[in-house]
Amino acid sequence: MRALTIGILLASGLAGPALAADAKAGRQKVAGVCQACHGMDGLSKNPEAPNLAGQIEPYLAKALTEYRGGERKNESMNIVAKELTDADIANIAAYYAGIQIEVIPP
């Protein structure tokens, strides 16, 4: 079943750069740019920026790739993502996806 899931992600382009990621390198990259809006812990203090902690790694990688390529539009993100390499994207996605969050229903 896992092989099927990975195959589907690869075919859809969602697994792209996220497969061989280094979360520690992602943390270093986040400290340089991303934390200003999304927080070091992935919990945004800015109402205009989404929380990234615990998001699904392939989703984060796909979103960053789309910002970099201009398929997704956000003035700040398009500028920031333009400078990211595939490895940077994979590492950032791994870092934010690896943050454990606790959900407490109301």
C-alpha positions as CSV (number, residue, x, y, z in Angstrom):
1,M,0.0,0.0,0.0
2,R,2.8,2.4,0.9
3,A,4.5,1.8,-2.5
4,L,1.1,2.6,-4.2
5,T,0.8,5.9,-2.2
6,I,4.4,6.9,-3.1
7,G,3.7,6.0,-6.7
8,I,0.6,8.2,-6.8
9,L,2.4,11.1,-5.2
10,L,5.2,10.9,-7.6
11,A,2.9,10.7,-10.6
12,S,0.9,13.7,-9.4
13,G,4.1,15.7,-8.7
14,L,3.3,16.1,-5.0
15,A,6.3,14.1,-3.8
16,G,8.8,16.0,-5.9
17,P,11.6,17.4,-3.8
18,A,10.3,16.3,-0.5
19,L,11.5,12.7,-0.6
20,A,15.2,13.3,0.4
21,A,14.9,16.2,2.8
22,D,16.9,17.4,5.7
23,A,14.8,19.0,8.4
24,K,17.8,20.4,10.2
25,A,18.9,22.3,7.1
26,G,15.3,23.4,6.7
27,R,15.3,24.8,10.2
28,Q,18.5,26.8,9.3
29,K,16.8,28.2,6.2
30,V,13.6,29.0,8.1
31,A,15.6,31.0,10.6
32,G,16.9,33.2,7.8
33,V,13.6,34.1,6.0
34,C,10.4,32.3,6.9
35,Q,10.3,32.9,10.6
36,A,9.4,36.5,10.1
37,C,5.9,35.7,8.9
38,H,5.4,32.0,9.8
39,G,7.3,31.8,13.1
40,M,10.2,29.5,13.9
41,D,7.7,27.1,15.4
42,G,5.4,27.3,12.3
43,L,2.7,29.2,14.3
44,S,2.2,32.5,12.7
45,K,1.9,35.7,14.7
46,N,0.9,37.5,11.6
47,P,-2.8,37.3,10.7
48,E,-1.9,37.4,7.0
49,A,0.4,34.4,7.1
50,P,-0.8,30.8,7.6
51,N,0.4,28.4,10.2
52,L,2.7,25.8,8.7
53,A,3.5,23.6,11.7
54,G,2.3,20.0,11.1
55,Q,1.2,20.6,7.5
56,I,1.7,17.7,5.1
57,E,5.2,17.7,3.6
58,P,4.3,17.1,0.0
59,Y,1.7,19.9,0.1
60,L,4.3,22.4,1.5
61,A,6.8,21.4,-1.1
62,K,4.3,21.8,-3.9
63,A,3.1,25.2,-2.6
64,L,6.7,26.5,-2.4
65,T,7.5,25.2,-5.9
66,E,4.4,26.9,-7.2
67,Y,5.2,30.2,-5.5
68,R,8.8,30.0,-7.0
69,G,7.4,29.3,-10.5
70,G,4.7,32.0,-10.3
71,E,1.8,29.5,-10.6
72,R,0.7,30.6,-7.1
73,K,0.5,34.4,-6.5
74,N,1.5,36.2,-3.3
75,E,3.7,39.2,-3.6
76,S,5.9,38.3,-0.6
77,M,6.0,34.5,-1.2
78,N,6.8,34.9,-4.9
79,I,9.8,37.0,-4.0
80,V,11.0,34.8,-1.2
81,A,10.5,31.5,-3.0
82,K,12.2,32.7,-6.2
83,E,15.6,32.3,-4.4
84,L,14.9,28.8,-3.1
85,T,16.5,25.7,-4.6
86,D,14.8,22.4,-4.9
87,A,16.8,21.2,-1.9
88,D,15.8,24.3,0.1
89,I,12.1,23.6,-0.6
90,A,12.4,20.0,0.4
91,N,14.2,20.9,3.6
92,I,11.8,23.7,4.6
93,A,8.8,21.4,3.9
94,A,10.4,18.6,6.0
95,Y,11.1,21.0,8.9
96,Y,7.6,22.5,9.1
97,A,5.9,19.1,8.5
98,G,8.0,17.6,11.3
99,I,6.8,20.0,13.9
100,Q,4.4,18.2,16.2
101,I,1.2,20.0,17.0
102,E,-1.7,19.1,19.4
103,V,-5.2,19.6,18.3
104,I,-7.7,20.2,21.0
105,P,-11.4,20.2,19.9
106,P,-13.6,23.0,21.3
